[in-house]
Amino acid sequence: MKNLALSIATAILLLSLSSCQKLLEYAESHGYPAPVKSLIRKINYSDSAHYVPGVPFTVETNSFTFIYNSAHDPIYAIRETTGTGVPSYIFRYDASGRLTDLIAAYDTAITMTNVESWHKFTYEPPINTMLSTG
């Protein structure tokens, strides 16, 4: 389950950091229409529980609900059920729209009272990303 949470967090991070700007500039300069940006509203997933002798095998289901800011950047990925190693995520950005904080919290209401981890990102010219974990 922890690997799934890490994979989802990594995917969210890469989606928020990745840029298709060059592709968009190329398309625009060659007369192609601008693509419509689609926002992921919810991800439902199943996570198979580990085998315990004498206990029936179960599959746990969970989901993320995404909330975006006016720039269409995700600011919350709220998990339906949270717990140790299974947090919701809070994203913070600087004035340039770059991700500065990735906060893993257990609160489904995002009250920031139970933070599991807090990753801070800093940027140095030209665009090197540095990660400071906490």
C-alpha positions in Angstrom: 0.0 0.0 0.0 2.9 2.3 0.8 4.3 1.8 -2.7 1.0 2.7 -4.3 0.8 5.9 -2.2 4.4 6.8 -3.2 3.5 6.0 -6.9 0.5 8.3 -6.8 2.4 11.0 -5.1 5.1 10.8 -7.7 2.6 10.9 -10.5 0.9 13.9 -9.0 4.3 15.6 -8.6 5.4 14.9 -12.1 2.0 16.1 -13.5 2.3 19.3 -11.6 6.0 19.9 -12.6 5.9 18.7 -16.2 5.5 21.1 -19.0 4.4 20.7 -22.6 5.1 24.4 -23.3 7.5 23.7 -26.3 4.9 21.3 -27.8 2.2 23.9 -27.3 4.3 26.7 -28.8 5.1 24.5 -31.8 1.4 23.6 -32.4 0.4 27.3 -32.1 3.1 28.4 -34.5 2.0 25.8 -37.1 -1.7 26.8 -36.9 -3.0 23.9 -34.8 -5.9 24.7 -32.4 -5.0 25.0 -28.7 -5.8 21.8 -26.8 -8.5 21.8 -24.2 -7.0 21.2 -20.7 -8.8 18.4 -18.9 -8.6 18.2 -15.1 -8.7 15.0 -13.2 -11.5 15.2 -10.7 -11.3 11.9 -9.0 -9.2 8.7 -9.0 -10.7 5.5 -7.7 -8.3 2.6 -7.0 -8.1 -0.8 -5.4 -5.2 -1.9 -3.3 -4.8 -5.6 -2.5 -4.2 -6.2 1.1 -1.4 -8.5 2.1 -2.1 -12.2 2.8 -2.6 -13.1 6.5 -3.0 -16.8 7.2 -6.5 -17.7 8.3 -7.9 -14.4 7.3 -10.0 -14.1 4.1 -8.2 -12.1 1.3 -9.6 -8.7 0.9 -9.2 -5.8 -1.5 -9.3 -2.3 -0.1 -10.7 0.5 -2.3 -10.0 4.2 -1.9 -10.0 7.4 -3.9 -8.5 10.8 -4.4 -10.6 13.9 -5.1 -8.7 16.8 -6.7 -9.3 20.5 -6.1 -7.6 23.0 -8.3 -6.7 26.7 -8.1 -7.7 29.3 -10.8 -4.5 28.4 -12.8 -5.7 24.8 -13.0 -2.9 23.5 -10.7 -3.9 20.9 -8.2 -4.0 22.3 -4.6 -5.5 19.3 -2.8 -5.6 15.6 -3.5 -7.9 14.5 -0.8 -8.0 10.8 -0.1 -11.3 9.3 1.0 -9.7 7.2 3.8 -6.4 8.3 5.3 -4.0 6.6 7.7 -0.3 5.9 8.2 1.4 5.8 4.8 -2.0 6.7 3.2 -2.2 10.5 3.3 -4.0 13.2 1.4 -1.8 15.8 -0.3 -1.6 19.6 -0.3 0.2 21.4 -3.0 1.6 25.0 -2.7 3.0 27.2 -5.5 5.0 30.3 -5.8 4.0 33.4 -7.7 5.5 31.9 -10.9 3.2 28.8 -10.6 6.0 26.5 -9.6 5.4 23.8 -6.9 7.1 24.9 -3.6 5.5 22.5 -1.1 4.1 19.0 -1.2 2.5 18.2 2.1 1.2 14.7 3.1 -1.4 15.0 5.8 -3.9 12.5 7.4 -6.7 15.0 7.6 -9.5 14.5 5.0 -10.6 18.1 5.7 -7.0 19.4 5.1 -6.7 21.1 8.5 -2.9 20.4 8.6 -3.1 19.1 12.2 -1.6 15.6 11.3 1.2 16.1 8.8 3.1 12.9 7.8 5.8 14.7 5.6 6.5 18.1 4.1 8.6 18.4 1.0 9.9 21.9 0.1 11.1 22.6 -3.4 13.4 25.5 -4.3 14.4 26.7 -7.7 17.7 28.2 -8.8 18.4 29.6 -12.3 18.0 28.6 -14.9 15.4 26.1 -13.7 17.1 23.5 -11.6 14.8 21.9 -9.1 16.1 21.2 -5.6 14.2 19.0 -3.1 14.5 19.5 0.6 12.5 16.9 2.6 11.3 17.3 6.1 
